[in-house]
Amino acid sequence: MDMPAGYEYVAAFVIVGVLFLAVTFGLGRLVRPSRHDPSKLLPYECGADPFMPAWHQFNIRYYIYALLFVLFDVEVAFLFPWALAYRRLGWAGVLEMVLFVGILAIGLIYAWRKGALEWQ
């Protein structure tokens, strides 16, 4: 089988990577302890003994608040490249950013009115 030029290096890299993983996992299996201590299987809570089960259901408001934070945080990150290039973009770039910030504002107002920002 004849490989196209340059793919020999890719094939060699993949083979070396797979061998490295196999050797690393094999050595890990040989070195690690095989008996599990029950105390090591307990969840760790800052050095204190756990007083309740590790599985705890959180209120959906925490997830909504976190999702809104990530959403607005990532979208605001688009403002920085625009701020660096707004002179080259001209009025079209300014209008696009006004539209973008307007959509963000509408989303924020919607979340605010729905009570998603209330921390109760």
DARAZI-V39525 format. One line per field, one symbol per residue. psi: psi as a letter, one per 30 degrees, with the letter a starting at -180 (. if undefined). A space follows every 50 residues. Layout:
psi: ???
//
This chain:
psi: kkklkffeeeeeeeeeeeeeeeeeeeeeeeelkfkkkefffkkkihflkk fllfjkklkfeeeeeeeeeeeeeeeffffeeeefgfeffafeeeeeeeee eeeeeeeeeeeeefgfgki.
//
